[in-house]
Amino acid sequence: MSTSSVNSSSDGADSPAAAKTYSLFYSSSQTTSIKLDRSNFLVWESVVLPLIEGNRLQSHIDSSSRAPPRFVPGTDGPTSNPEYEEWFAVDRLLVGWLRNTMTQDVGAQLLHCKTALTLWNEARTLTCAATKARVMVFKSELQQTRKNRMKMAEYLAKMKSISDQLALAGAPISNDDLILQTLNGLDADYNPSVVNLIDKDRLTWVEAQASLLAFES
């Protein structure tokens, strides 16, 4: 557990658990409107993980360090460990913050999770479970999706979303395959742009998007 604090508390409390505050829990700028459901773990993770890391709390969700012992030896026997009290208080705050970023459906399935680590891992497992059963559906959808009357931005977002769902289900596709499937879904009007993109080496998804959006405009 990181001991780095963002702001010192002003209440003068003696407890180490009350001696530190974190902007993650008290700043409105570090909340998110994205709620974790059964299909958007990657998007949710991309929003909440940087906030957790920015507050140096990632050890609570990645097993990089263990909780301090609850009790330590004392002259009259075991006594409460102030380091554990601080860790526990911060972990409970993180659990509450994470639950507030989940839909009611997902959160209700994870009420048994008492630590941030357990909550994070089981949220991933729960939201991936439904997706894994749909790997073949997603692969078929990726191959059969066509731009047709969709705006280019909408089409690109849909293709990337399908790709992300495959990655979440443990069946990621390469950047090259995503671009190829995307180009295959365009009609003949886009042939000049398609030929130009195919001829490029090490083409990134961002570059492909920029080129296709520019061509449409």
Secondary structure, DSSP 8 states (H G I E B T S, - for coil): -----SEE-SS--SSGGGSEE-HHHH-GGG--S--B-SS-HHHHHHHHHHHHHHTT-THHHH-SS----SEE--TTS-EE-HHHHHHHHHHHHHHHHHHTTB-HHHHHHTTT--SHHHHHHHHHHHHHHHHHTTHHHHHHHHHH---TTS-HHHHHHHHHHHHHHHHHTT----HHHHHHHHHHTS-GGGHHHHHHHHT-SS--HHHHHHHHHHHH-
